[in-house]
Amino acid sequence: MVRNTNRHFKFDWITILLFFLLVGFGYLNILSASHTGTDINYFDITQPFGKQLIFIFLTFGLIVLLLAIDAKFYERFSSIIYIVAMLSLVGLFVFGKNVNGATSWYAIGGMTIQPSEFAKMATALAIAKYVSDLNTNIKSFKDQLQIFIILIIPAILVLLQNDTGSTLVYASFFFVLYREGLPKFYLTIGISLIIVSILALKFGAIITSVTGLVFLVAYHFLSKKKLKIFESIFILLAVVSISFGIKFFYQSILQPHQRDRISLWLRLEKDPAKLEKMKQTFAYNLNESEKAISSGGVTGRGFMEGTRTTGKFVPEQHTDYIFSTVGEEWGFLGSSFVVLVFVLLLLRILHLAELQKSQFSRVYGYGVASIIFIHFFINIGMVMGIIPTIGIPLPLFSYGGSGLWAFTILIFIFIKLDSNRINEW
């Protein structure tokens, strides 16, 4: 049996190229969004672009380390990695630093580390390990409960830190589980819950309940597969309960700023004066972001030529609102290019995941794609006002060492697993 002497270099270079393309273009936009004045010292670590450049340089060393480790290490020690990640989240309640209302960072010297970013990778490994276990049957309720526990622990810990955006990421794992055989029942419930909740907030509980009744009657007469009386009554009661319950949740559980964001998104507020006040207060970032994107036109204003970007009209533009810089300075064409590169990266990862010989590698690959997709979809949708404002970074693009390194680890572990598939002879 002949072994390939160059087996250590059999990595998927298409994925690696797309990775560096996003990191490099992201840095250019961080530079544009955070620089001040005309004379730029690229290594000025007092500025975000200077710090990000250091983060990128350190990323090269991290990549070499990740690819040097044996692929079996990640599967063998996935449980330990998960436990360490959960302990790092728990430690925030004692040693964490509060930034913008969220206790999500450890302050180490002059820098901060956000463990919730790394917890996503650890959870992806843990889910892949559990699902791929020979004794696991994903159609069994017992195993479904175990998987739910693996997901709910980090989700609750992150939510208690007041980081709603990162909490939502864990919902993306249901797409992974659905691919592996999770009953369609769960996905149907989840989508239905979202639709009924939106309708109830937008049109009221009574109208939504009546709509549910009409839908059931129409389904009964038009569908070949008839629902039993008990099933119809149960579904109707569920719709009514959710319709009235979501109103209580919206008014009594959600915080004021969360209610305001949903209200603006669903156009619940009709008073022009209140709407204008919203745009000048909690919706200021979104309002300025939309103006920056629209001002870019088709081709954009040019690199470092965006008036709203250089004028610092959009707060936190180098972090969660980085895509507004792309829209203003690179226009529709540049924005489309960024979206296209993300789509190509996602499709490439999914393609490689389907080629994996082991279930562990396949499940982890789908986990990687799902995490990147939910970040990508929510961030760009938020910046453009398509979905409510949620604090979540754009992968490989937004400023921050924790986010960059966490996504680097997430992606390059999969690249290493994929290279192990290629190198098996």
C-alpha positions, 0 to 999 in steps of 0.5 A: 500500500503506497502512502502519499508523502505529501499527505500533510498538505492535502487540505481543501485550499478552496475553503482556505482561500475563501476564509482568507478572502473574507478575513482580508476584505473584512480588515480593509473595512475595519480599517476604513470604519475605525481610522482617524485622520489621513496619516495611518499607522497600521500597527497602532494598537490603540486603534481597532484596525491595529489590534485586528492586524495583530489578531490576524497575524496570530491567526496564522500561528493558530492555523498551523497548530490546528492543522498539526494536531492529529484529526482523531484528537478532536473527536477523542477529546470533544467531551473534555473541550465541551466541559472546559468551554462550559466552565469558562462560561460559568466563570464569567459570573464570578470573574467576568467583565461587563461591557455594554450591559453583557457580562461576556468577557474576561479581562486579561491585561489590556485585552478581553476574551469572549468565551461564548464565541469558543463555546459554539465550536465546543458545542458543535464538537459535543453534538457531533460526538454524541450523535455519531456514537454507536449507541445513539439513536436520534429517533429515540426520545431519550437521546433527543433529550440528551442532545437537547441538554447539550444545547440548552446548557450553553444557551442558558449560560449565555442568555444569563449573561444578557447576550441574546444574539449568541443564544440564538445561534444554538437554534441553528443546530436543529438543521444539523439534527434534522439532516441526521434524522431528527423527526420533522415534527420538531422543525414543524413546531419551531417554524409554526411557533415563529409564524404564529408569534409574529402574526399574534404580535402584528394582528392580535391574538383573536385574529390569529386564532380565527386564522388558525381555525380557518386554516384547519378547516381548509386543510381538512377539506383540501388535504388527502391526509385528514387530521383526527378530531383530537389532533385538530383540537390540540392544534387549535388550542396550541395556536390560541395559547401561543397567540395569547401567551406571546402577548404576555411574554412580549409585554411582561418578560421582554426588556423595554429595548427588546420590545422597542426593537420588535415593535419597530421591526413589525411596524407596530408603532403608528404614531409618527412622533414616536417613530421619529423618537425611536430613530433618534434613540435605540434605533439610531444605529439601524437608521444610520446604517440604512442611510450608509448602505443606501448612499453607496448606490451600485458601485459605492463611494470608494475605499475610505471615501464613505462620508457616513463611515469616515464621519463616524455616523454609525456607532460600532460600525467596525463591529456588528455594523461592519456591513454598512461600511461595505454597502457605502464604500463598495456599493451593491456590487461589493455587498453582493460580492461579500454575500457571494463569498459567504454563500460559496464558503457555506456551500463548500463546507456542506459539500465537503461534509457530505463527502465525509466517511465518518458521521462525526466529521459529517455532523461537525461539518454541518454544525460549522455551516449552520453556525456561520449561516445563522451569524451571516443571516442575522447580522446582514438582516439586522444591518439592513433592517430586515430582522430585529436588531440583535447584537451578533458579529459578521463571521471573519469580518467584524472586529474582535480577536475572540470572534476571529479566533473562534471562527478560525478554530471552528473552520480549521478543525473541519479542514483538518477532519476533511484532510484526514478523509483525503489522506486515508489509504 
